[in-house]
């Protein structure tokens, strides 16, 4: 992968394939590569790792430093800005507890996705429009451009922080265990793609995934804000509905359409055609396919979410557990309401009887 996104390679841009071409050609190429890999094994993998992985101790130290720094910055912003904002908006307790997490993620993913968009559309890189081109001039140990190296340091250290944060700082949800696995796989992809100089593909993967995180956190914040101060705010309700619609559409378009047809086709088919002995071919494609499976898994939540919105006309995070500490379920609230209604009715009846009795007297 050259630093100019493969401008020295073939001039003609390859058309984006369809799902059938990805499945047929991808499986054919991978099976052929598996048959040709007669010497594959742990010893060859170890030697390939030593010969082709390029990462310095300085870069490793920077990664850990920035991962710790993200955690410290988040704690500082939560205590000094996000929690005071939640109190100022007079959010419901359940929403005030979750607002800092969503605000933090919205700020980060907006900045990271904006930077990825800048690299892909406002520089000379042809990564998005011609993904196979990233392998035309790939060389082991090639120099990583500074602008992409900065993106890798930011994203890699953030996902290092996110593994810790998901377990110790974020609200625990039904998919949190899957989220931890997702962060580990993403971090592995970031680290190994940098070390093996597959950085151009990595930038495209990050761009295709970060946009949904921006929309998700934006939608959740508006869900929290629509009932601030104990009232109802139409503008936030409208924004949350718009966010949920755009989130659902872009999830399919970016993660289930562009991701497999742009990224997976390039890494499965184009890579081995341009570089027949490309290192760790099966390792990287296995991780990328695992990422695709998790995207499909989360898409099921989105389908449930859409059905819930259509039936109940209400936007909520279907990944959340039912609250157990100090908050009543909807059924309990309805029962309380019913009991209160019976109590008021009985009280009115008692008062009416008393007045009637007084009249008779």
C-alpha positions in Angstrom: 0.0 0.0 0.0 1.5 3.2 -1.1 1.2 6.4 0.8 -0.7 8.0 -2.1 -3.4 5.3 -2.0 -2.1 3.4 -4.9 -1.9 6.2 -7.6 1.0 4.3 -9.2 -1.1 1.3 -9.9 -3.7 0.6 -12.6 -5.5 3.8 -13.6 -8.9 2.1 -14.2 -11.0 1.9 -11.1 -12.4 -1.6 -10.5 -16.2 -1.6 -10.2 -17.6 -2.5 -6.8 -18.8 -6.2 -6.8 -22.1 -7.6 -5.7 -22.9 -10.0 -2.9 -22.8 -13.0 -5.2 -19.5 -12.0 -6.7 -18.1 -11.6 -3.1 -19.3 -15.0 -2.1 -18.3 -16.9 -5.2 -14.9 -15.3 -6.0 -14.1 -14.8 -2.3 -14.7 -18.4 -1.4 -12.9 -19.6 -4.6 -9.8 -17.5 -3.9 -9.7 -18.4 -0.2 -10.0 -22.1 -0.9 -7.2 -21.8 -3.5 -5.0 -20.0 -1.1 -5.7 -22.7 1.6 -4.7 -25.5 -0.8 -1.5 -23.7 -1.8 -0.6 -23.1 1.8 1.0 -26.5 2.4 3.6 -25.3 4.8 1.2 -23.2 6.9 1.6 -23.7 10.6 2.8 -22.1 13.8 6.4 -22.0 12.8 5.7 -20.3 9.5 3.3 -17.8 11.2 6.0 -17.0 13.8 8.6 -16.4 11.1 6.2 -14.3 9.0 5.4 -12.2 12.1 9.1 -11.6 12.7 9.8 -10.8 9.1 6.8 -8.5 8.3 5.6 -6.9 11.5 7.0 -3.4 12.0 6.2 -1.6 15.3 8.6 0.2 17.7 8.7 0.3 21.4 8.0 4.1 21.2 4.8 3.4 19.3 3.7 0.8 21.9 4.5 3.3 24.8 2.5 6.0 23.0 -0.4 3.6 22.7 -0.5 2.8 26.5 0.0 6.5 27.4 -2.8 7.7 25.2 -5.1 4.9 26.4 -4.6 6.0 30.0 -4.9 9.6 28.9 -8.4 8.9 27.3 -9.5 7.4 30.6 -8.3 10.4 32.6 -9.8 12.9 30.2 -13.1 11.1 30.3 -13.2 11.1 34.1 -12.3 14.8 34.2 -14.9 15.8 31.7 -17.6 13.6 33.3 -17.1 15.2 36.7 -16.5 18.8 35.6 -18.9 19.1 32.5 -21.1 16.1 31.7 -22.6 15.5 35.2 -23.2 19.2 35.8 -24.9 19.4 32.4 -27.2 16.5 33.4 -28.1 18.3 36.6 -28.6 21.6 34.8 -31.0 19.9 32.3 -32.8 18.4 35.3 -32.8 14.9 33.6 -34.6 12.0 35.1 -32.2 10.0 37.4 -32.0 7.0 35.0 -31.1 9.4 32.1 -28.7 11.5 34.1 -26.7 8.4 35.0 -26.3 7.5 31.3 -25.9 10.9 29.7 -22.1 11.4 30.5 -21.3 8.1 28.7 -23.3 9.1 25.6 -21.9 12.6 25.5 -18.3 11.4 25.8 -18.8 8.9 22.9 -20.6 11.5 20.8 -17.7 13.9 21.1 -15.0 11.3 20.3 -16.7 9.6 17.4 -17.7 12.9 15.8 -14.1 14.0 15.8 -12.7 10.6 14.7 -15.2 10.1 11.9 -14.6 13.7 10.7 -10.9 13.0 10.5 -11.4 9.7 8.7 -13.7 11.5 6.2 -11.0 14.2 5.7 -8.4 11.5 4.9 -10.7 9.7 2.5 -12.3 12.6 0.6 -10.2 15.7 1.0 -6.7 14.3 0.3 -5.1 12.4 -2.5 -5.9 8.9 -1.2 -8.1 6.8 -3.4 -9.0 4.3 -0.7 -12.7 4.7 -0.7 -13.4 5.0 -4.4 -10.9 2.2 -5.4 -10.3 -0.1 -2.4 -8.3 -2.8 -4.4 -5.7 -0.1 -5.2 -4.4 -0.2 -1.7 -2.6 -3.4 -2.5 -1.1 -2.5 -5.8 2.1 -1.1 -4.4 2.1 -2.8 -1.0 5.6 -3.5 0.5 6.5 -5.0 3.8 7.7 -2.4 6.2 6.7 0.5 4.0 6.4 4.0 5.7 3.1 4.9 7.2 2.1 8.4 6.3 2.0 10.7 9.3 -1.7 11.7 8.9 -2.7 8.0 8.9 -0.3 7.2 11.8 -2.0 9.9 13.8 -5.4 8.4 13.1 -4.2 5.0 14.1 -2.7 6.3 17.4 -6.0 8.0 18.3 -8.2 5.1 17.4 -6.0 2.3 18.7 -5.6 4.0 22.1 -9.3 4.8 22.3 -10.2 1.2 21.8 -7.7 0.2 24.4 -9.4 2.6 26.8 -12.9 1.3 25.6 -12.1 -2.2 26.7 -11.6 -1.0 30.3 -14.4 1.5 30.1 -17.0 -1.0 28.9 -16.3 -3.2 31.9 -15.7 -0.5 34.6 -17.3 2.7 33.5 -20.2 2.2 31.0 -23.7 1.1 31.8 -23.8 -2.8 31.5 -26.2 -3.9 28.7 -27.4 -7.1 27.1 -24.7 -6.8 24.4 -21.9 -5.6 26.6 -20.0 -8.9 26.5 -20.2 -8.8 22.7 -19.1 -5.2 22.9 -15.9 -6.2 24.8 -15.2 -8.9 22.1 -15.8 -6.3 19.4 -13.3 -3.9 21.0 -10.7 -6.6 21.4 -11.1 -7.6 17.7 -11.1 -4.0 16.6 -7.9 -3.3 18.6 -6.3 -6.4 17.2 -7.2 -5.3 13.7 -5.8 -1.8 14.3 -2.5 -3.0 15.9 -1.8 -5.8 13.4 -2.9 -3.8 10.3 -0.5 -1.0 11.4 2.3 -3.4 12.0 1.8 -5.2 8.7 1.2 -2.0 6.8 -2.4 -2.6 5.9 -3.2 0.9 7.3 -5.1 2.1 4.2 -7.7 -0.7 4.6 -7.9 0.1 8.3 -8.8 3.7 7.7 -11.7 2.6 5.5 -12.9 0.1 8.1 -12.9 2.8 10.8 -14.7 5.3 8.5 -17.5 2.8 7.7 -18.1 2.0 11.4 -17.7 5.3 13.3 -20.6 7.0 11.6 -23.1 4.7 13.3 -21.6 5.5 16.7 -22.1 9.2 16.1 -25.8 8.7 15.2 -26.4 6.2 18.0 -25.1 8.6 20.7 -26.9 11.6 19.2 -30.2 9.7 19.2 -29.7 8.5 22.8 -28.9 12.0 24.0 -32.1 13.3 22.5 -34.1 10.5 24.1 -32.7 11.6 27.5 -33.4 15.3 26.8 -37.0 15.0 25.6 -38.2 14.4 29.1 -35.9 16.8 30.9 -37.3 18.8 33.8 -40.2 16.3 34.0 -41.8 17.7 30.9 -42.0 16.8 27.2 -39.9 18.5 24.5 -41.1 17.9 21.0 -37.9 19.0 19.2 -35.8 16.4 21.0 -38.5 13.8 20.3 -38.3 14.7 16.6 -34.5 14.6 16.6 -34.4 11.2 18.3 -36.8 9.8 15.7 -34.8 11.3 12.9 -31.6 9.9 14.4 -33.0 6.4 14.8 -34.2 6.3 11.2 -30.8 7.5 9.8 -29.0 5.2 12.2 -30.9 2.2 10.9 -30.4 3.1 7.3 -26.7 3.9 7.5 -26.0 0.8 9.6 -27.1 -1.4 6.7 -25.6 0.8 4.1 -22.2 1.3 5.7 -21.7 -1.9 7.7 -23.6 -4.5 5.7 -23.3 -3.2 2.1 -20.1 -1.1 1.8 -18.1 -2.9 4.4 -18.4 -6.4 2.8 -18.3 -5.2 -0.8 -15.6 -2.7 -0.5 -13.4 -4.0 2.3 -13.9 -7.8 2.4 -13.7 -8.1 -1.4 -10.5 -6.1 -1.4 -8.9 -8.1 1.4 -10.1 -11.5 0.2 -9.7 -11.3 -3.6 -7.7 -8.2 -4.6 -5.0 -8.6 -1.9 -3.9 -12.0 -2.9 -4.1 -11.2 -6.6 -1.8 -8.2 -6.1 0.5 -9.8 -3.5 0.4 -13.6 -3.9 2.3 -14.2 -0.7 0.7 -11.5 1.4 1.3 -12.2 5.1 -1.4 -13.2 7.5 -4.0 -13.4 4.8 -6.3 -15.8 6.7 -5.8 -14.1 10.1 -6.9 -10.7 8.9 -9.8 -11.9 6.9 -11.0 -14.1 9.8 -11.1 -11.0 12.1 -12.9 -8.9 9.4 -15.5 -11.6 8.9 -16.0 -11.8 12.7 -16.6 -8.1 12.6 -19.2 -8.6 9.9 -20.9 -11.3 12.0 -21.1 -8.9 14.9 -22.6 -6.2 12.6 -25.3 -8.7 11.6 -25.9 -9.6 15.3 -26.4 -5.9 16.2 -28.6 -5.5 13.1 -31.0 -7.9 14.8 -31.3 -5.4 17.7 -32.0 -2.7 15.1 -34.8 -4.7 13.6 -36.3 -5.3 17.1 -35.9 -1.6 17.8 -37.7 -0.6 14.6 -40.6 -3.0 15.3 -40.8 -1.5 18.8 -40.9 2.0 17.5 -43.6 1.1 15.0 -45.8 -0.5 17.6 -45.2 1.8 20.6 -44.2 5.0 18.9 -41.3 5.3 21.4 -37.5 5.4 20.9 -35.6 3.4 23.5 -32.4 1.4 23.6 -33.5 -2.3 23.3 -30.1 -3.4 24.6 -30.8 -2.0 28.1 -31.7 -4.3 30.9 -34.8 -3.8 32.9 -33.9 -1.5 35.8 -33.8 -3.2 39.2 -32.4 -0.7 41.6 -35.0 1.7 42.9 -37.1 1.9 39.7 -40.3 0.1 39.1 -41.2 -1.8 35.9 -43.9 -0.6 33.6 -46.3 -3.3 34.9 -45.7 -2.2 38.5 -46.3 1.5 37.6 -49.5 0.5 35.9 -50.5 -1.5 38.9 -49.7 1.4 41.2 -51.8 3.7 39.0 -54.7 1.2 39.1 -54.5 0.9 42.9 -54.4 4.6 43.2 -57.5 4.8 40.9 -59.3 2.3 43.1 -58.3 4.2 46.2 -59.5 7.6 44.9 -62.7 6.0 43.7 -63.3 4.5 47.2 -62.5 7.7 48.8 -64.9 9.6 46.6 -67.6 7.0 47.3 -66.9 7.3 51.0 -67.2 11.1 50.9 -70.4 10.8 48.8 -72.0 8.5 51.3 -71.0 10.7 54.1 -72.6 13.8 52.4 -75.7 11.8 51.7 -75.9 10.6 55.3 -75.5 14.2 56.5 -78.3 15.2 54.2 -80.6 12.5 55.6 -79.8 13.7 59.1 
